[in-house]
């Protein structure tokens, strides 16, 4: 038994049993992956995967139990490497943080700046993607910390923490007719083409839910992951923008006006997530506390312990 065999098992389950993708992720060949899986099955005397010919189609019942053990073994192997560096007193390394564009652009800069002052020899790898991909990166160990608004609390193998609440803003060019409405109603918004976030990003679910509940079908003429892109197209007159409150700066966003929309859409919560069972370096705890001061090392460790004790309870309720 070796770690390459274990990684082949884990990646096969994660990547929908597509061995081409598994081979790409592990920097090997598809026949090599098949051989690693077959050799481990032979050694254990258990069939881990269901097959249709040579194609993997799912996990057998024994395979489901074995996969849980494989996950724990690989997590602990990664933890051992991190712990050895920590105990050796090294203050170097890489902290990988995955976040949505809005969080990376508007919420993270102060935390990153403070972190760099405290740990000048630690490199920060900042990755940006959708909440779903952020969760996958944290689960796989590609990222140490994930930060997003939607989705992180839905993964049982993540421990996620609420960090702060925020609302949406309505963004229009100077002189727009909507500025004459006080307050602006959903019915007023629905009269104009709208520009906002892609589905799954930055509270988009609350926007859609509000219109659906009101029986309205707004014309979403353009969607994007990037708040700055949304504001750019609003400034060109293509529609009315709906952006996160932290993404608007009255001094910088010349020619645009922002109107509070907290009365129209449910509030959003930005969450920070780490993998259940992960070993966090001291500098990771420091970064977390810089981003959300209430998330001290004691609070994070207590939640990780509860998650470990309860198995599938991966969300910290605060």
Secondary structure, DSSP 4 states (H G I P E B T S, - for coil): --HHHHHHHHHHHHTTT-HHHHHHHHTS-HHHHHHHHHHHHHHHT---EEEETTEEEEE-HHHHHHHHHHHHHHHHHHHHHHHHHHHTT---EEEEEEE-HHIIIIISHHHHHHHHHH-TTEEEEEEE--HHHHHHHHHHTS-SEEEESSSGGG-TTEEEEEEEEE-EEEEEETT-GGGG-SSPPHHHHTTS-EEEEPTTSTTHHHHHHHHHHTT----EEEEES-HHHHHHHHHTTS-EEEEEGGG--TTTSTTEEEEE-TTTS--EEEEEEEETTPPPPHHHHHHHHHHSTT--HHHHHHHHHHHHHHSS--B---
